[in-house]
């Protein structure tokens, strides 16, 4: 039983965790918001820069947004475009904010092969910032998708 639990926890951790650098699909595309690395470093925190510009991954359960259940919208921390609505957020138990759908047109997709297998990477369609990955193990009653997103890539804007 302990072995099964350990294997399950390791699988969950690696399903969202990656220290991947920028993917080829992300660096070749032109985005409406384009800045130099120097400009991004001035505007973003070190953690935000690591996730959004270097395709890094924050530690699981480290983001205060993981357990945020307020009503509002989650925006890109780099360019402030709305990406996810709170009504589509759910607790996946993985340690990262998870959503069953994105705001259409504001999230772009590419492939990430850094772990030796292909995963569907998500990035901001406005600035190209790395957000996380999307998996097919989300809530079956809605979309079946789990958008596993780094909290450092997001800014929460509550409904007033």
N, C-alpha and C positions, 0 to 999 in steps of 0.2 A: 504494500500500500504506500509506504514511504517513497519507494522508487518511482511509482506512478505519479505521485504528487510532485516530486522533484522534476521529473521529465516534463510534466505539464507546465510547471512554472517556468522552466527554461524555455519551452516552446512559446509561451505567451510573451516572455521578455524579448525574444529574438524576432517575434512577428512584427514588432514596431521598432525595435532598436537597430540603429545603424550609425556607423561613424563615416558614412559615405561622403565623398566629396561631390562637387557639382557633376551632375550627369551630363552627357553629351547633348541630350535633347534639350536640357535647360539652358546651356551656355550658348547655343547657336541661334536660338529664336530671339527676335526683337520684340520687346515689350513696350507698351505705352509709357511706363515709368522706367527710365534707364539712368543709372548713376554710376560713377566710378567707385572703386573699392574704398577710396579715401572718403568720398562723400557718405557712403553707407556706414563706414566705421564711425564717422562723426555723429550720425543720426541714431544708430542702434546701440543697444547695450552689447557687451561682449558676448553674452549668451544668445541674444537675438541674432547677432552677426553670424555666430557659429551655426545656428540652425538655418536661418534664412538664406545666407549667402554661401555657406560652405557645406550645406546639406547634412549638417550634423543632427544628432538626436539627443534631447535632454534625458536625464535619468527618469525612469518611471516613478510615478507618485511624487514628483518634485514640483509640479505646477499647481498653484492655487486654483487655476481654472479647471483642473480635473474634477473637483467636487463643487464647482460653482453651479447653482441651480436657479439663479436669478433669471428673470425674463429680459431678453435683449438680443443683441447681435454680436457675433464674433468677427472682428475685422483683422485684416493683415497688419501686423505690427510695423511693416516697412512702408506701406503706401496707403493704409487706412481704407481699402476697399472692403465692403461687407462680403464675408465668405460663408458663414454658417449662422443659422438661426437657433436660438436656445430651445425652441420647441422640437428641434430635431436632434438634440443632444441626449445621450443615454450613458449610463455607467456600464462600460464594457468589462470592468475589472482588470484592465491591462495596465492602468497607471497613467494613461494619456487621455486627454479630452477626446471623446468619440462622438460622431454624428452619423445619422443614417442617410443623410443627403446634404449636398452643397447648395449654395445659391447658384443656379444655372448661369453659365457664362463667366463666372468669376474665379473658377478653379480650372486649371489646365492639368493635363496628365502626360506622363512619360513613363519610360521603363527604367528600373533600377536593377542592375545585375551585380551589385557590389558584394553580395553575400554568396554568390555562386549559383543563384537561381533568380528568375525574373520576378520582380514585384512591381505593382502599379504605383508609381510615385505621383504625388500631388504637389502642385506649386501654384502660386498666385498667378492668375492670368493677366494681371495688371503690371506686376513688377518682376515676375519670375522667381520670387522667393520660395524656397523649399518649405513645404508645410508638413508633410508626412507621407503616409501611404494609405491606400484603400484596399480592403479585403472583402471577401464574400462570406464573412461569418457574422454579419450583423443581424439585427432583429428581423426574423422571417415575416412578422406581421406587417412590416412596412416595406422597406426596399431590399432587405437582405445584405445591405452594405454596411461596412464599418470603416468610416473615415477616421483613421488613427492619426491625430494631429498633435504636434508639439505645442505646448502651451506658450513657449517663448516666441512662436510665430504669430501669436494672436494677441489682440487687445479686445477686451470685453467692453461693449457699449450698452449700458442698461437702458431699459425703457423708462422714460421719466414719468 
